[in-house]
Amino acid sequence: VSQALRATDTLALELDMLDADIQGRMVKGMAALRSTPLPGSLQKRMRHQAEAACVPYDSIASLSPELQVTTLTMMAGRGAGLEAEYAIDAVLAQTGRDEKKHVVSLETPEMQLNLLQMKNSQETIAFVEDSLAELETGRTLKMLNRIAKIWADADYSEMARFDEWCECLNTEIEREVMKRALDGRNPALAEHIDALHQSGKQVFAAVGSLHMFGASGLPALMVKRGYQVERVNLSH
């Protein structure tokens, strides 16, 4: 990975969160999201999960319900040793700057935030209810623990079967959100990476692991665009 990064002049991330413009647009976009009033019972459950995650509820109360529960889902990852503040995106963004690379974003804050905006209040309530149920039953932490182990073990075949074991595609809303988060984004990611290459850049592109599998995954889309794609197995 280090060799590949050194051999390139451009680092492409889903979002470069060290970019001040990206940061500002993210904050502005979060504030602009439609906020659906939740039933009292869901508000109480949300507050309880915030307390369980040691997150002051007032610190997320101004966010849309979708962002509130997504934040709590991310915080659940700490139980699996996954701390959002040490996410690989930020590490790579800083590494790219340290090594004088041109760092670019493959997506926009508006695009990513739009993925979390449900179509109407009914969908919002259903999404929040499903997500809270995942947190309350421990399924979220179980899934994150499994993902962490699979990642550490470089178990590609198991990651490719994510939809079979994640227990996160049980409802229509969950399936729609996952489709938008992966299949809906991969074509644009592939197009942007291709455009960078076509402009003469030597590109190191880094995206989330779930973008890398299946017929609609990023490697498959790059092959369709004429690229030779080779998986390099990481040693243990």
C-alpha positions, 0 to 999 in steps of 0.5 A: 500500500505504501509503495502504491501511494508513493508511486502516485501523484494524486490521492482520491478519497470519497471525501477529503475531510481535511479540506476546509471547503468540504468541512464547511459544506458538510456542516451547512448540509447537515443543518439544512437536512429536513428534520422529521419530528419523532414520536415520543417513544422513539425520542426516548429510545434515542436518548437512552442509546445516546446515554449508553454510548456516553454521547451527550444527547444535546450534542446531537439533538439538533441533527436530523433523526437520520443523522442522530441514529447514524452517529450513534451507530458509529459510536457503537463501533467503539465497542469493537475497537473502531474509533471514528476519529482514527478512521482511515480516511483521515489518516490517508488524507493527512498522509497525502498532504505530508507526501505532497500529493494532490488530494481530491474528493470523489464525491460531494458532502451534499451527495453523501448527506442526501443518501441519509435523507429519507423520502418522507416522514414515514421512511424516516421513522421506519429507518430510525426504528430499525436502526435503534432496534439494531443497537438495542439488540446488540446486532450492530455491535455484533456486525461491527465486530465481525467486520473488524475481524474480517478486515484484520484477517483480509478474509475477502470471501467472507466480506463478499458474502456480507449480505448473507450474514450482516442481518442488516437487510431485513426490511425494505428500508434497510435494503433501499438504504444499502442499495443507495449507499453502494450500488447507487454510488459506485458508477459515479466513483468509477467515472471520477476515478476514470476521469482522473486517470484519463487526465494524466494523473497517477491515482491512488483511490481509496474507498470503503471495503463494501464498494469492492465486491460483486458485479456492481462493485468498483473493481468490476466497473473499472474492468468494464471501462477497460482497466486491468484489475488485480487483487493483491492479497495482504500478508498476515 
